[in-house]
Amino acid sequence: MSKMTKRQRNLARAALGLPNSSKRSYRNRYFTPADSPQHAEWRALCTDGKARLFKAAPGQTLDQFCLTKVGALEALDLGEVLDQEDFPT
């Protein structure tokens, strides 16, 4: 498993709703079209086991990605935490 690139980490943080004043994630999702550069970055995270892909429904254009707990933990800055609603133990 490789370390996230800076770009992947930025995408992961956006999916988590970070940064914010509470220093706690408040979501776990990122939507992007299949032909975007972001999609390629997310697919690489999926290959590393750090994210999951949910293909767009028929008639829709955006695929959804969410982080695994491993990927989400790697995206955190010091002092930040994951919301247990999105990442139960």
N, C-alpha and C positions, 0 to 999 in steps of 0.2 A: 504494500500500500504506500503510495507516494504522498508527500506533503502537498497540500493545496497550493496552487499558484496564487499570487496576489489578486489576480482577476477573479479566480474561483472563490477566494475568501470574501472578496467584496460582494459577489453575487450571493453567497451563502448568508452573509450578514444582512443583506437586503431582504432575503427570504424570511429571516428571523425578526425583522423589524428593528434591527440594531444599526447604529447606536440610538439610544433614547435615554431620557433622564432617569428612568427607573432601573436601568442596567439589567433589564430582564427581557427575554424574548417575549413576543406577544402574538406570533404567528409562525407558521412553517409552510410556506408555499411561494412558488415563483412561477409565473406564466410567461411563456415565450413561444413565438412561431417556430416551426421545425426548421426553417431556413435561416435562422438568425445565428450570429456568432455566439450569442449566449447559450443557445441550444447545444452547440458543440462542447462548450465548457461544462455544462450540466451533464451531458452524456459521459464525459470523462470522469466526473464525480461519481456517476452511477457505476461505471466500470470499477472504480476503486472502492465501492461499497459505502460511499459517503452520501448518496442520494438515491431516490427512487423516481422513476418516470411514470406518469399517468398520461397516456395518449389522449388527444382531444377526442371528444365525442363526435359522432357523425354530424356534419354540418357546422362544426366549430373549427376554429383555426389555431387555437393556442393549446399547447401541451402544458401540463402541470408537473412541476418537480417539487419534491419535499426532501428535506435532509433526514438522514438516519441520525441516531443519537451520536454515533461516532463523528459524523461530519459536522453536526451542530456544535459539539464540544470543541472541535478544532477551530471553529469560526469565532469562538468567544474571545474577548479581550479579558485581561486580568480584572477581577471584580464583577464581571457579568455572570448571569445565571440563566438557565433555561426555565421556561414556564412549565411546571409539572403537568399542566393540562395537555400540552403538546408532546411532552416527553415523560410519560409516567415511568416510575421505577419498577 
